[in-house]
Amino acid sequence: MAKENLLSEKLTEKKKLPPFTKKTAAGCGILAGLFIIVVIVLAIVFGKGTPIFDKVKSPTNQSPVTLSASNSYKNAKIDFYQDGTKTQELKSDNNGKFSAKVELKERNNKFKAVATNEKGKSKTSIEINIVYDKTPPTISLTQPQSPTENSKIEIQGTSEKITEIKLLKDNKEIAKLTTSDDKFTFKDIGLAEGDNKFKAVATDEAGNQNESGEMVVKYTPKKDAEAKAKAEEDAKVKADAKAKAEEDARVAAENNTDMIAHQLAVINAGTPVRDNDININRFRFLLKTIDSKTTETQQEIADQTVTGWNLMRKDFGKDVSLLEFMETANNSIPANYPGKYSDIVVSLIILIGHS
């Protein structure tokens, strides 16, 4: 009996526990696997009468919980203690079993029971500890390269130790692991062409869950990337060719304008003129200006100007220079004029001819 009491005192001796962390909660989970063996050993050591608590989940996020025990004295008075304070008085049944419903506080919750039989003999259970944890685990994913030409990638993230991580792709679970530290890696994750949407769900040992933000990885197969690069190169070649053609057209137009302006200056002077003749610049200006106001080409403008000028001189006997006639025609064009230059020339001949 003395040996039994000594062993009981040592087993029920209060010891100061280290501060609770997620890591100590993980330790509680590992110890739970040994619980059945401990129950058998205790029954042998203490014999009948000492309450033995049934296995209970710890850590847990549920409260209240019901604690059950067996091996107590039959029909005995049970003094139930929570964190050293008697909170309930119960009675065991004919088989020495009893249960108690308890509210848990955050972190550690210590329970023990004292069974007293009808002869006044008492036996005390081993104190058990239940960790109550309702804090969701942290979880985040690390964005890999996107877009990528690789059809399979690694997805990394961070969470908490001993946490189950489920990887979801387009809201469907595709992989699962349990962390050994605060970092994790899913390898050889296949990608579909286009956008692939990933997120992770973490569940800690207490059953708390948390979800990461969504992460998008775009997969562009290499053949598509090559085709895209070729298309971009072809587009650049076409754009360069168009720019060159426009520049060539501009230069040709300038050269054509210079040639027509020179011809008009010669007709105006009635004799050949030098390339730097001042009237060439004036005719060039008039050609461009009238071209921007009317529908005809510069060559048509020049031809209609010369024809109208000759008609006015021959039919109406008006002696004005070609340059003066063209300047008057230009000044006669109304603002936002939508019509033909030839109509302006005809109107000008009639106006000048009858003046």
C-alpha positions, 0 to 999 in steps of 0.5 A: 500500500505504501508503494502504491501511495508513493507512486500515486503522489509522484504521478499527481505531483504538480509541476510548472508547465512551459508557456503554451505555443503551437509547438507544445500543442503539437507535442500534446498530439504526439502523446495522445497516441500513447494514451491507450498504453498508459490506461492499461498500465495505470489500471495494473499499477493502481488497481480498482478504484482509481479513476482513469480518464478516457482518451480526449482530443487535445489540442481542440477548438471545441468547448464545452467537452464531455470527459468520461472516466472508468475504473472508479469505485462503483457507486462512488462519490466523485469530486471533480476538479478543474485547474485545482478547484472543485467544480462538480460532485458526481457519482460513478455508476455500477461499472465505476464509470462517470462523465462531466461536461466542462467549459474550456478556457484558452490554452491549458485546462487541467482536470482530475477526479477523486473517487471516494467509496462507501467506506470513505476510502479515496483514490485520485486520478492522474491529472490530465491537460486539455489544450483549448486553441481557437486561433486559426493558423497562418497561411500564405503562398509565394508567387512563382514566375508568371507567365511561365513556359514550364508545364510543372512548377513548385508551389511554396508557402509558409504556415505553422508546424504540424499543420495540414495543408491542402492545395486547391487549383480552381477550387479543387483539391489537388495535393495535401501535406503536413508541415514539419516546420513553418515552410512547405513545398508542393512539387511537380504541380501541373499547369493547364494552358492559360490562367491557373488559380491556386489557394491553400487551406491550412488546418491545425491540430485543434481543427482551426482552419484558414485560407490563403489568398488566391494566386494566379500562374499563367502557363504559356506553352513554348510553341505559343511563345515562339508563335507570339514572338514571330507574330510580333516580329512580323508586325514590326516588319510590316509597320517598318515597311508601312513607315518607309512607304509613307516616307517615300510617298512624302518625299516623292510628293515633295519632289513632285510639288517642286517640279510642278512649282518650277513649271508654274514659275517658268510659265509665269515668267515666260522664260526659264528660271533658276532653281532658287527663283523666289516664285517657285517657293510661292507656287509650292506654297499655293499648291499645298494650300489649295490641295488641302482645301479642295478635292483635286491633286496638285497636278490637276490644280496646276493644269486648271490654274494654267487653263483658266489663266489662258482663257481669261487672257484670250477671251476676256483680255485681262492681263494678269500674271499666273501667280496673281491669278493663282493667289486670287483663286486661293483667296477665293476658296471659302473656309471648310470648302467641300467642293472642286477647285475647278469651280473656284477657277470658273467663278474667278474667270467670270468675276474678273472677266466682267469687272 
